[in-house]
Amino acid sequence: MTDQVVSLQQTGVTGVYRSSRRGESNRLRKGLSKTHRNHVPVFNGKTPRGMAAKVVACFRGHDWCRNQDLIALRQKGYTPYTRMFDANFRPKPMRITPRSESREALTALSLVLAANCDYNPDSEYMFEVMLPVEEIARRMGVLHVYESGRKAYDILLNALRVLEQLDYVVVHRDRDSDSGQNKPMRIFLTEKCFTSRGMTLENVRAWLHKYRQWAVASGVAESMREKYERHVLKMARLGISIDRHHSLKNRLKQIKRWVVSPELRAEKARLEDDLGAVLDEQARKLRQLRPARSERRYESAWRRYTASGQITRIAQMKSENDLKALYPLLHSTDPEKYYRLLLESAGITL
């Protein structure tokens, strides 16, 4: 009887045994141990100087087992991106301590984001990661390429989703033209990402202020601005825009208001005032060199008269030459009187 039940379970409706994908993989493996993971996430990249080095140093010594935000999230349970808009999904609580694999992925991802972040306070949106997601996976060491050419970096996507639920990053996803899937296109660090690692608001503001002063003094401020403009132009060419995502824009503006120090805003306002004063002085000198239109009404009237076709070119040259013969220096010493006499000779009065 038991053999018949097993036979019926294996046979099914069609009467043919159908092996599962897991069973097929186990058969192909032929008793070998199952691959736990293809790559170990680790950050071995070069850390830039300045504020990035300080942020990377703080991130490197962070202990995820004592992160209260991560503990609260694990008590509640993760929500994957594929189930984020599912109203029926209920996350399952997990144990408080994350596994070593999860801690390694979170640490490597945080270091890559911190090392390649835009810390220029003059940028429109603060703390944007200036790398595509595939390059981030490569620098984490988790980019896996199959024999078919397909690229996978699930370790990165899962860790990024955890940081997003912790409100450590803001992720803008859009449709990828190559794969046709929604992928992270623009990543921004939030203020909570810094305060959770032991950095205070005053520390971040002071570091940004010193970083901007160093960039201006060393002459790299212009190159930083050009790099950010090229990044924005690249996003525009790819069709990635956040203009219609008003909640995202408000969140990014909130981050910038939080992080930009009052001293930096005052310095920027002072520089703008100085620049405005210089431009006003240049405009005033230019107005002195070039008379106003109201002071050249006879010249303008003569130009309109000659351009209207009421007088031929030969008659115009004859009138000007006759008047210059009577008053040789009048056209340079008093141009308005010179053009007024030309109009009177043509029978035009203003």
Protein Blocks (a to p, Z undefined) as FASTA:
>chain_A
ZZmmmmmmmnomnopacddfklmmmmmnnopacdfbfbdcddfbdcdehjllmmmmmmmm
pcfklmmklmmmmmnopcdfklmmpmkbccddddfbdcfklmmmmmmmmmmmmmmccfbf
kbmbghiafbdfklmmmmnopaccdfkopacdfklmmmmmmmmmnopaccdddddfklop
acdfbdcddfklmmmnopafklmmmmmmmmmmmmmmnopmmmmmmmmmmmmmmmmmnopa
fklmmmlmmmmmmmmmmmmcfklmmmmmmmmmmmmmmmmmmmmmmmmmpccfklmmmmmm
mmmmmmnopacfklmmmmmmmmmmmmmmlmmmmmmlmmmmmmmmnopaZZ
